[in-house]
Amino acid sequence: MRRTNTFKLSPTKEQEQKLFLLAENCARMFNEINYKRRQSLFSKNFDWNTDFFYHKYKKVIGSATAQQVTRKNNEAWKSFFALLRLKKQGKLPKHIRKVSPPGYWKDRKTGKRVLTILIRCNCYKLSDKRLKLPFNLEINWKGQNKWKGKKQGRLEIRYDNLSKKWYAHMPVEVEKPPPLPPPLHQLKGDKKKKKEAYVDLGVKVPIMVWVDGEVFGYKANSMLSDWWYWNTEKIAKHQEELKKKNNKHVSKRLKALYRKRKRRFRDKVNKIVKDFMEKCWAKGVSEIVCGDLRDIRKSANFNKKSNSMIHNFWSVGHVYKRLKEKAEEYGIKTVRIDERGTSSTCPRCSSKKIMRHKRLFKCKECKLEAHRDAVGCVNIGNIRLAQEDGNMFPAGVVNGAVARPSLATLHSVA
C-alpha cells in the first residue's frame, strides 16, 4: 500500500528564507521546462530534452532536486500523452471532458508561483523532532508519523498561502500485511468463504449496507446541519459583505471558510468510513460492492435545496475513495456495479409499481414497506448475486431483510 504522512513545518526566519528561495527556483525551473515543451507541442515538433535547464538550476537548488523537478514534469507529460491515446481509442473516462497539456506552477488569479520543493527519497531524513534536508537545513515538525515503511518516496514541501505555513508530504510504501477478519482466523484452505457487503451511497444516509441478512446505515443529520450552517451563516454572509463593501467575489477569508467547511465534512466522512470498515472486518467481509453513481449529477434536477445538496454537499467520489483506501488497509476489495433501477424496484417481488415518500418505500404489489436506502443496498446485492449466478434479476432473495428497518438501525455521526 502507498500512503502519505503530512507534517506541519516550523522553520526559523532564516530557514524560511532558504525555503522560499528554493521553492521559487523549483517553480521557475518547472515552468521553464513546461513552457518549452508546450511551445514545441504547439509547433508540432515536440522536444523532450531538458539538459539546459538541469545545468542552469543544479547549482541553485542542487542536482538531486533539479532531477526531481524534471521527473515531476515528465510524469505530467506522460500522463497527458496517455490520456491522448485513450481519447483516440475512444476509451477516455467519462468524467474527463477535455485533455489539455500540463499547466504551470502558478495561480492564475493572483499570478504568483505555486511554491513547491521536491526532495529525492535518499536526500532527507525524518527523526522524532526534526526533518533533515539538503543545504544544512534541520527543521522542526509537528504532526503524526502514522505510516511507517522500509521505503520512503519523494518528499514534497509546499507553502500554503491561506495559513502562511509550510507542509511536508512524505509518501511511504507500507509493507504491513492486511489483517484477516476474526471469523477467518480458524479457517484454512477451501473452507474460507467469500462474504460480500452491498453498499448504497446516498445524501441523507451516506452509507447503507446489507451484509449477512442485516441492514444498517449511518445518518448524515449532523453533517447536513453543519454544512448548511457554514453555507448560510458563514459563507453566504461573508459573500454579501464582500459584495456591499468592495464589490468583490473572492477573498482570503472566503477561501478559508470554504476550506474549513470541506475539512469538517471530510472529518465526519472519515469517522463513518472507519466505523463501517471495523464492522465489516468483524463480520469477516472480504469484498464490498458499491453502486456506481459517477453520472448521477447529470440527471439530478429537483428543487433548489435538493440540487444544492446533490451538487455541492454530496461528494460521492470522495466517499468511495475513502471507502476503497480504508478497505485496502483491512485487506478488503471494493468494486462498483451499475445500480440503475435499484431504488425503483421491489427487492421482494421485482415489481415496478411502487410508491416513494421521503425515506419510505412501499410496493403496491406485495405491500413491502421499507427504508428507501435499505431497498437500494438490497437490490445492489440482488444484482450482484444475479451476475455471479448468471441469472436475470432475481426475486425473493431478501427473506425479510428490509422489512421496514427503522431509524434505530441508522447510526448517528459523532
C-alpha positions in Angstrom: 0.0 0.0 0.0 1.1 3.6 -0.7 0.2 6.1 2.0 1.3 9.7 2.7 2.3 11.3 6.0 1.7 15.1 6.3 3.7 17.3 8.6 3.5 20.9 9.5 6.9 22.5 9.5 8.1 25.2 12.0 11.1 26.8 10.4 13.0 29.8 11.8 13.1 33.1 9.9 16.5 32.2 8.3 15.3 28.7 7.4 12.1 30.1 5.9 14.1 32.5 3.7 16.0 29.5 2.4 12.8 27.6 1.8 11.3 30.5 -0.1 14.4 30.8 -2.3 14.4 27.0 -3.0 10.7 26.9 -3.8 10.9 30.0 -6.1 13.7 28.4 -8.1 11.9 25.0 -8.3 8.8 26.7 -9.6 10.8 28.7 -12.2 12.6 25.5 -13.4 9.3 23.6 -13.7 7.6 26.5 -15.6 10.5 27.0 -18.0 10.6 23.3 -18.8 6.9 23.3 -19.3 6.9 26.4 -21.5 9.5 24.9 -23.8 7.6 21.6 -24.1 4.2 23.4 -24.6 5.6 25.6 -27.4 7.3 22.6 -29.1 4.0 20.7 -28.9 2.0 23.6 -30.5 4.6 23.8 -33.3 4.1 20.0 -33.9 7.8 19.3 -33.2 7.8 18.1 -29.6 11.2 18.5 -27.8 11.7 16.3 -24.7 15.3 17.4 -24.0 15.8 19.3 -20.7 19.6 19.3 -20.2 19.9 23.0 -20.5 17.5 23.6 -17.5 19.2 21.0 -15.4 22.6 22.6 -15.8 21.1 26.0 -15.3 19.4 25.2 -11.9 21.5 22.4 -10.4 23.9 24.9 -8.6 20.9 26.8 -7.2 18.6 24.0 -6.0 21.0 21.1 -6.1 21.4 18.4 -8.7 19.1 15.9 -6.9 16.3 18.4 -6.6 16.7 19.6 -10.2 16.4 15.9 -11.2 13.2 15.5 -9.2 11.7 18.7 -10.8 12.4 17.3 -14.2 10.9 14.0 -13.3 7.8 15.7 -11.9 7.3 17.5 -15.3 8.0 14.2 -17.1 5.2 12.5 -15.1 2.7 15.2 -16.1 3.5 15.0 -19.8 3.4 11.2 -19.8 0.0 11.3 -18.2 -1.1 13.8 -20.9 0.1 11.6 -23.7 -1.6 8.5 -22.1 -4.9 10.4 -22.0 -4.5 11.4 -25.7 -4.0 7.7 -26.6 -7.1 6.8 -24.6 -9.1 9.6 -26.4 -8.0 8.3 -29.8 -9.1 4.8 -28.9 -12.4 6.1 -27.5 -11.6 4.8 -24.0 -11.3 8.1 -22.2 -13.1 8.1 -18.8 -16.5 9.8 -18.8 -15.6 12.4 -16.2 -12.7 13.8 -18.4 -14.2 16.1 -21.0 -11.1 17.8 -22.3 -7.4 16.7 -22.4 -5.1 19.7 -22.0 -1.3 19.9 -21.8 0.2 20.2 -18.3 -0.2 23.6 -16.7 2.3 25.8 -14.9 3.1 26.1 -11.1 1.2 29.4 -11.0 -2.0 30.7 -9.5 -4.0 32.2 -12.4 -6.0 34.6 -10.2 -3.0 36.1 -8.2 -0.3 35.5 -10.8 2.0 34.1 -8.1 4.0 30.9 -8.4 2.9 27.8 -6.6 5.8 27.2 -4.1 6.9 23.6 -4.0 10.2 21.9 -3.2 10.9 18.3 -4.3 13.4 16.3 -2.3 14.7 12.9 -3.5 13.9 9.9 -1.3 17.5 9.4 -0.1 18.3 13.1 0.5 16.2 13.7 3.6 15.8 12.0 7.0 13.0 12.3 9.4 13.7 11.9 13.2 11.3 12.2 16.1 11.6 16.0 16.2 13.5 17.3 13.2 13.5 16.9 9.4 17.0 16.9 7.9 17.1 18.4 4.4 19.9 19.4 1.9 21.6 22.8 2.3 22.2 22.1 6.0 18.5 22.6 6.9 17.2 20.9 10.0 13.5 22.0 10.6 11.2 21.2 13.5 8.0 19.5 12.5 4.6 18.8 14.1 2.1 16.1 13.3 1.9 12.3 13.4 4.2 9.9 11.7 1.3 7.5 11.2 2.6 5.4 8.3 5.9 3.7 8.5 7.7 1.5 6.0 11.1 0.5 4.7 10.8 2.6 1.5 10.1 6.3 1.6 9.2 8.2 -1.5 9.9 11.7 -2.8 9.3 14.4 -0.2 7.1 17.4 -1.4 7.3 20.6 0.7 4.5 23.1 -0.1 3.7 26.6 1.1 0.1 27.3 1.9 -0.9 30.9 1.1 -4.0 30.8 3.3 -2.4 29.6 6.5 1.0 31.0 5.7 2.6 27.7 6.8 4.9 25.1 5.3 3.7 21.5 4.9 5.7 18.4 4.0 4.1 15.3 2.4 6.1 12.1 2.7 4.8 9.0 0.7 5.6 5.6 2.2 5.3 2.1 0.9 3.5 0.3 3.7 4.5 -3.4 3.8 2.4 -4.4 6.7 0.2 -7.4 5.7 -3.5 -6.7 5.9 -5.2 -8.5 8.9 -7.6 -11.4 8.4 -11.1 -10.9 9.8 -11.7 -12.8 13.0 -14.1 -15.4 11.6 -11.4 -16.4 9.1 -8.6 -16.9 11.6 -9.6 -20.5 12.3 -10.4 -21.5 8.7 -8.0 -22.9 6.2 -7.9 -23.7 2.5 -11.2 -24.0 0.7 -13.2 -23.5 3.9 -12.7 -19.8 3.6 -15.9 -18.4 2.1 -16.3 -15.2 0.2 -18.5 -12.8 2.1 -19.8 -9.6 0.4 -21.3 -6.4 1.8 -23.6 -4.5 -0.5 -23.5 -0.7 -0.1 -25.8 2.1 -1.3 -24.2 5.6 -1.1 -26.6 8.4 -0.5 -27.0 12.0 0.6 -29.1 11.8 3.9 -27.8 8.3 4.5 -24.1 8.4 3.3 -23.7 4.6 3.7 -26.5 2.0 3.9 -25.2 -1.6 3.8 -26.7 -5.1 3.6 -24.5 -7.9 4.9 -25.4 -11.3 6.4 -29.1 -10.6 6.0 -28.8 -7.4 8.2 -29.3 -3.9 7.0 -27.8 -0.9 8.8 -26.6 2.6 7.9 -25.4 6.0 9.0 -27.4 9.2 9.3 -26.0 12.4 7.9 -28.2 14.7 10.0 -25.3 16.4 11.9 -23.2 16.6 8.7 -26.0 18.3 6.8 -26.9 20.7 9.6 -23.2 21.6 9.9 -22.8 22.1 6.2 -25.9 24.3 6.0 -24.7 26.4 8.9 -21.3 27.1 7.3 -23.0 27.6 3.9 -25.7 30.1 5.0 -24.5 31.6 8.3 -20.8 32.0 7.5 -20.1 31.8 3.7 -23.2 33.5 2.4 -23.0 36.4 4.9 -19.3 37.0 4.1 -20.1 36.9 0.4 -22.8 39.5 1.0 -20.4 41.7 2.9 -17.8 41.5 0.1 -20.3 42.5 -2.5 -21.5 45.5 -0.5 -18.2 46.9 0.7 -15.7 46.1 -2.1 -17.9 44.6 -4.9 -15.7 41.5 -4.9 -16.5 37.8 -5.1 -13.3 36.3 -3.6 -11.1 36.9 -0.6 -8.7 35.0 1.6 -11.2 34.8 4.4 -13.8 33.3 1.9 -11.3 30.7 0.8 -10.5 29.9 4.4 -14.3 29.4 5.1 -14.7 27.1 2.2 -11.7 25.0 3.3 -12.9 24.8 6.9 -16.4 23.6 5.7 -14.7 20.9 3.5 -12.4 19.7 6.3 -15.3 19.4 8.7 -17.3 17.4 6.2 -14.4 15.1 5.4 -13.6 14.6 9.1 -17.2 13.2 9.6 -16.9 11.1 6.5 -13.7 9.6 7.8 -15.4 8.7 11.1 -18.3 7.0 9.3 -16.0 5.0 7.0 -13.7 3.9 9.9 -16.7 2.6 11.9 -18.2 0.9 8.9 -15.0 -0.8 8.0 -14.5 -2.1 11.5 -17.9 -3.6 11.4 -17.2 -5.3 8.1 -13.9 -6.6 9.4 -15.6 -8.1 12.5 -18.2 -9.8 10.2 -15.5 -11.3 8.0 -16.4 -9.3 4.8 -13.9 -9.9 2.0 -15.5 -7.7 -0.7 -17.6 -4.5 -0.7 -19.9 -3.9 -3.6 -20.9 -0.3 -4.1 -23.4 1.2 -6.5 -21.8 3.3 -9.3 -23.0 6.9 -9.0 -20.5 8.7 -11.1 -23.0 10.1 -13.6 -25.8 10.8 -11.2 -25.5 14.6 -11.3 -26.3 14.7 -15.0 -29.9 13.7 -14.3 -30.3 15.4 -10.9 -32.8 18.2 -11.3 -35.1 18.7 -8.3 -35.9 21.7 -6.1 -33.3 24.3 -5.2 -32.4 22.8 -1.8 -32.1 19.2 -3.1 -30.0 20.3 -6.0 -27.7 22.2 -3.7 -27.2 19.1 -1.5 -26.6 16.8 -4.5 -24.3 19.2 -6.5 -22.5 20.9 -3.6 -22.8 18.9 -0.4 -22.7 15.3 -1.6 -19.2 14.3 -2.6 -19.8 10.7 -3.6 -16.4 10.4 -5.3 -14.6 11.3 -2.1 -16.8 8.9 0.0 -16.0 6.0 -2.4 -12.3 6.9 -2.4 -12.1 6.8 1.4 -14.0 3.5 1.4 -11.5 2.0 -1.1 -8.5 3.3 0.8 -9.7 2.2 4.2 -10.8 -1.2 2.9 -7.3 -1.8 1.5 -5.9 -1.4 5.0 -8.1 -4.3 6.1 -7.4 -6.5 3.1 -11.0 -6.0 1.7 -11.6 -5.5 -2.0 -14.0 -2.9 -3.4 -15.9 -3.0 -6.7 -18.5 -0.8 -8.4 -21.6 -2.1 -10.3 -24.3 -0.3 -12.2 -27.2 0.5 -9.8 -29.8 1.7 -12.2 -33.3 0.8 -11.1 -32.3 -0.3 -7.6 -34.4 2.4 -5.9 -37.5 1.9 -8.1 -37.7 -2.0 -8.0 -39.2 -4.1 -5.2 -36.5 -6.4 -3.8 -39.1 -9.0 -2.8 -41.3 -9.3 -6.0 -39.3 -7.3 -8.6 -42.4 -5.1 -9.2 -42.0 -1.6 -10.6 -45.3 -0.5 -9.1 -44.0 1.3 -6.1 -44.7 4.4 -4.0 -41.9 6.6 -2.5 -42.5 9.3 0.1 -39.4 10.9 1.7 -37.4 7.9 3.0 -40.3 5.4 2.8 -40.5 2.8 0.0 -43.8 0.9 -0.5 -44.6 -1.8 -3.0 -48.2 -1.8 -4.3 -48.0 -5.5 -5.3 -46.6 -7.3 -2.3 -47.1 -4.4 0.2 -43.5 -4.4 1.3 -42.7 -1.2 3.3 -39.0 -0.4 3.9 -36.4 2.4 4.1 -35.6 3.6 0.6 -31.9 3.3 1.0 -32.2 -0.2 2.5 -34.1 -1.2 -0.6 -31.3 0.2 -2.7 -28.5 -1.7 -1.0 -30.5 -5.0 -1.0 -31.2 -4.5 -4.8 -27.5 -4.0 -5.3 -27.0 -7.3 -3.6 -29.6 -8.9 -5.8 -27.9 -7.6 -9.0 -24.5 -8.9 -7.7 -25.9 -12.3 -6.9 -27.6 -12.5 -10.3 -24.3 -11.6 -12.0 -22.4 -14.3 -10.1 -25.2 -16.9 -10.8 -25.6 -15.8 -14.5 -29.3 -15.3 -14.0 -31.7 -12.4 -14.5 -32.7 -10.1 -11.7 -33.9 -12.5 -9.0 -37.0 -12.0 -6.9 -37.5 -13.2 -3.3 -33.8 -13.1 -2.3 -34.4 -10.8 0.5 -36.1 -13.1 3.1 -37.4 -10.2 5.1 -34.1 -8.3 5.3 -35.8 -5.0 4.5 -39.0 -5.5 6.5 -39.3 -1.8 7.2 -35.9 -1.1 9.1 -36.5 1.7 11.4 -34.2 4.6 12.2 -32.8 2.6 15.1 -30.7 0.7 12.5 -29.1 4.0 11.4 -26.1 5.1 13.4 -25.5 8.8 14.1 -22.3 10.5 13.1 -20.1 11.6 16.0 
